Amino acid sequence: MAVHEIRIDPNRTLAEEPATGHNRWHPDIPPILRVQPGDEVVMETRDAFDGQMGPGATLKTVGSPDLDVVHPLTGPVYIDGAQPGDLLEIEILEVVPDTYGYTVQVPGFGFLRDLFPDPYIVRWHLSDGWAYSPGLPGVRIPAAPFMGTIGLSPGHQSLARTAAREQASMERGGFVLPPSADGAVPRDPAIATRALRTIPPREQAGNVDIKQLGAGSRLYIPVDTPGALFSAGDAHYAQGDSETCGTAIEMRATLRVRFTVHTGEAAAKGIRGPRFARSDYWVAAPFAAPRSFYATTGMSVSRDGEVAAEDLTLAARNALLEMIDHLGERGFDRQQAYAICSVAVDLRVSQLVDVPSFLVSALLPEDIFSGR
C-alpha cells in the first residue's frame, strides 16, 4: 500500500492553481494522480465558494458571489483497473477541519429563497470539536466533518444524457445551472463548454451533502469511465439533514481515503447510484439520535388550508417554517433561525402513505444550546 498526497495553496484560488483540481465534471479532465487499489490518498480541499467567503467577506460579497467557480474540487484521481460496470468503494479514513467556517444565505438560493431575499453570513470559530459564532450567541454545533461533494466523473454517454435531461428540466421551468465556460477549470473550451456543473448530485454522486459520510463511512459508487476519476471538495464541519439555507458550516479540510475496486459488481447487481454504509455512530450518540430535541411538523397543506395531495416539498417547507417560528420564540431573528436550521435541524420524512397528506418532522437538538 502506498500513501499519496495532493497539497494546495490555501491562499490561491483554483483558477490560480489549476493543476490541483477542477470545478466541472467531464471524463476528459486529466487526472492529477494515479493510484492502485488499496492505496491511500491525502488531499487538501478548498471551500465551496473558493475563498470568497473568508473572514473578511462582507454582505455585499454574500449578495453577489461568483457562482461560476462553485465547487472547486481536488482531483481527479485515477484508480488503476477501475472500469465501467465496477463498483468503487471509497473508505473515508479522516476529515481534518480548518479553524474557520461560515454559513451564508445567498439571495436566490436555498430551500426558502422566496422568503429570504437578503444576504446573511455567520462566521464560525472551529475548535476542540465545536463550532461557535458571535453571531449566534449561546449556540454551539458539534463537529461532524464530511465532504459535501465527493464522487466520480460520468462517462461520455452519461454526460450527454445528463446534460439533455437537465436542459429539458430547465425548459420546463426548473432551477438548473447549465454548462458554462465562465469560471470553468479547466478552461479548455472542448471541456468547459460541455462539462456538467457541480451543483446537483447525480449517479456518480457529487454534491450529495450526506452528513453521515464522515470518517468511518464507506461510500460505494458505480464506475462509469476508465479509472473512475475520483474528486472531492466542499467540506462541511456540520450540517442538518437538508442544508436548508443552501450552506452548512462551510470550510477547507484535508481528506484521507482508501479505494477498493469491486470488479463488475455495479453491472451485475444493477447498482445505478451511490450507496453508503458504516458500522458505528457517525457522530456522538447523543447527537446522532438526538438525545434531547424539540420537533415541529409540516403537512402537505397550504397555509390557507388547501390540500396539495402527496406534496413532500410543501410538507418539508411547512415543518421548516414552523421550526423558524419556534426559534423566533426562543429569541432568534429569522435569518439566525434559518441558519440554525441549515446547520443543525434534521428534516425527517415521518410518513408517505397517509394520503392525501404527507408529513415531515423537523428535529432541533437541544444540546446545541449552551448557556442561552
N, C-alpha and C positions, 0 to 999 in steps of 0.2 A: 504493500500500500504506500502510495506517495501522498504528500500534502502540498497543495499548490496555493499560491496567494495572488490575489488581484487587489492592488492598492490604488487609491485615488488621492488626489489633492483636494481636500475639502474646501479650499479657498478658491477653487476654479470650477466653473460650470462644466457640464458635459460637453457643450459646444467648444469650450476651450481645451478640453482633454478627450477628444472623440475616440481615441484608441482604447478607452476604458469601458465603453458601453454604447447604448442606443436608446432611443425613445419612441420607436415604432416596432411593429412585428412584421418580419419578412424573412423568408428562408434563405435569401441571398446575402443577408448581413454576415460578413465574415466573422468566424469565431475568434475570440481573443485568447482562448486557451483550449488545449486538447488534453483530455484525461482518459484514464482507464476506469472501467467499472471497479468499484471498491475504493477508489481514490477519494480523498477529502479535498474540498476547496474552501478556502477562507476568502471572502470577498467583502470589501468595503462598499457601502452603498450611499447614494445621495438621497436627500429628502424628496418628497413628491413634487414640490414646486421648484426644485433645482436651485435652492438658496434664496429665492425671492422673499421668503417669509422669515428671515433671520431676526435676531434680537432688535435690529434697527428698523424693521418693517413698520410702515405707517398704515393707517386706514386707507389712504389713497392707493397704496400698493395692493392691499387686500381687495379694494374695489375694482381694480383693473389689472389683474395679473396677466402675464403672458401664458395662456393655456396651451400654446403650441409646444411648449417644452416639457409638459407633463406626460408621462412619468419618466425620469432618467433611470435607466436600468443598467446594472453592471452585468456584462456578458456580451455575446453568448458564449457558453461553454459547450464544446463538442465532446460527447461521450463516445469513445470508440466502440464500435459494434452495435450501437443502438440503431434500429431500423424501423420504418413504418410498420405498424402492427404489434410492435413490442410495447411493454408497459414499463415505464421508468419509475422506479421507487426512489424518492428523494428523502433521505433521513435528515431531519433538521436537528443538528447537534448543538447549536448555540446561536443565540441572537444577542449581541452585546450592544446596549443602548448608548447613545450620545448623552450629554448632560443638559441639552436644551431641546425643548419641544414646543409645538404650537398647535392650536386648533383655530381654524378660520372659517368664517361664514362668507362665502364669495357670492355676491349678487348674481342671481340667475342660476345658481347651482344648489343642490341639496334637495331632500325629500319635500321640504316645506318652502321651496324657493318663492312661491307666490305670496307667502305670509311674512317672509323675512328678506326684504329687498335691500337692507343696509349692510355694509361691510362690518365685520367684527373680528377681533382677534383675542385669543387667550394665550399668553406666554407662560410656558411651564418650566419649572426647575425640576430636573430628573435626578434623584439622589436616593441612595440607600433603599431602593425598592419601592419608592413612591414618587408621584408627581404632585407638585404644589404650584399654586399660582396666586400672586397677589390680586389677580382679577376675580378669583373665586375664593374668597376667604372662608376658612372652615372646611374646605373640601380637600381631600387627599385621595388620589387614584392609585390603586396598587399596580405595580409593574406586571405586565403580561406581554412582553415584546414579541412581535412576529412581523413577517414581511407581508404588507398589504398586496403587493404584486409579485407573483412568483409563478413561473411557468416555462413553457416551451414554445418554439416557433411553429406556426402551422406550415404545412407543405403548400406547394403552389396551387393545387386544386382546391384545398380548403380555404386558402386566402381568397381566391376568386369567388368561391361560393359564399364566404362570409361577407365580402365586400358587397356582393349583389343583394344579399338579404338585408343588410343594414341600409343600403341605399333605398330599397323598397320600403323599409320601415320609415325612413326619413320622408319619403314621398307621401306616406300616409299620415304625416304629421308627427312622427316620433322624434324624440330628442336624441339625435345622433351626431357624432363628430365624424365626418367622412375623411378619407385620406387627404392629406395636405402636406405639401413640401415645406410650408412655412415652419421654421424652427426645427425641422427634422434632422435627426442624427441617426444614421449617416446622411450626408447631403446629396449623395449620388442620385440624380434625377430618376434613373431607372428603378431605384428602390423607393425613394421618398414619395414619388407621385402615386405609388400603388400600395405602399405599406399601410397596415392597419394601425389605427390609433390604440393607445393602451387603456382607454377609459373602461370599457366593459370586460367582464370575464367571458371566456369562450371555452371551446372543447379542450384546448391545451392549457387551461387555467388562465393565468394572467392576473388581472386586478380582481381577485376573488374576495379579498378583505375578510378572510376566515380567521377569527381571532384565536381559534384553537390550534393554529399552525405554529405554535411556539416550539421551543426546544423540547425534544422528546416525541414529536409527532412524525409520522411518515406520510408523505404525500405521493399518491400514485397518479400518473398522467399518461394517457395513450400517446405514443410517439407517432408523429406524422411526417417527419422529414429525417433523412440520414443524420446521425449524430445527435438527434433530439434538440440540440441548441437551447440550453437552459440559461435563463436570466432571472434576476431578482432586483427589487428595489422598493421604494415607497414604504419604508419601515414605520411601524406603529408601536408606541410604548404601551398603549392600552386603547381599547375600543369597546363600545357597546355593540351588541349584535344588532346591526342595521346601519351604523355610522350615519345617523340621520341628517346631520347638517352638512354632510359631504366630506368631512375630515375627521380623523381620530386625533390622538396625540401624535402628531407627525414628527419625524426625527430622522437623522442619519443613524446608521448602525453598521455593525460588522456581522455578517452571516457566515456560519460554518456548516457545510452539508457534506453528505456522502451519497454516492449513487450506486444503485443496483439495477441491472437490466434484466427484466423477465421476458425472455425471448418468446415472441408470438402470443403472449398472454392477452393483450388487448384485443387482438383479432379473434382469438379462439373463444373468448368469453363475451365478445360483443361490447366491450367497455368503450364508451364514446365520450366520456367526460371525466373530470378529476374525482378522485376518491381520497379519503384520508382516514388515519387511524392512530391511536395511541393506547398505552396500557396503564396510564395513571392520570391523576388530575392534571389538567392543562394549566391551572393556576391553583393557589392555595384553596383547599376545600371550602372554607367559609365564603369565598368569593365565587367559586365555581357554581355553588348551589343557587343563590347565595344563602348564607345562614339567616340573615335578618333582612327583610325587604318590605317595601311598600309598593303596591301594584295598582295600576289603573287599567281599564279595559276599553275596547272600542268595537263596535259592531258595524256591519255594512249598512248603516242607516245614516242618511244625511242629517245635518243639524236642523233642517226644517221638517224632519220626520219621514222623509221618503226612503223606502227600502230600495237599495241598489243590489239586487239579488246576486249573491256569491261574489261580491266585490272585495277581495282581500286588501287591495290598496286602500280603499276607504276605511276598512276596519283598522288597519295599521295606522292610518292618519288620525283617526279618532282617538285611538289609545295614546298616541304620542301627544296630541293636543291636550288630552286630559292630564297627562303627566306634566306638561309645561304649566298648566294651571295649578297643579299641586305644588310644584316647585315655586311658583309665584306666591302661594300661601305660606311658604317657608322663607320668604324674604328675597328671593332671587328675581331679577328682572327677566324679561322674556328671552333676550339674547343669551344671558347667562344660563337660563334653564335649557335652552335649545342646545347649547354647548355641552352641558352636563349630560343630556340625553344621548348625544353623539358619542361621548367617551365612556359612559358608564351604564346606561339603561339598555336592557335587553328586550327587544320585541319578540314575543313568543306567539306562535300560532296555537291558540287553545283548542279551536275546533273548526273543521272544514265540512261538516256533514249535516249540521242542523239548519237546513235550508229554510228560508232564503238568506239567512244572515250568518255570515262567518263571524268569528270572534278572535280578536288579538289582545293579548295582555302585555303591558309594559312593566317590567320589574326594575325597581330602583333599589340597589343595595344600600342599606342604612349604614354600613360600616365605612362608607366613603366620607361620612361627616365626622369631623373631629373638632370638638370644642366650639361648634357654632351655636 
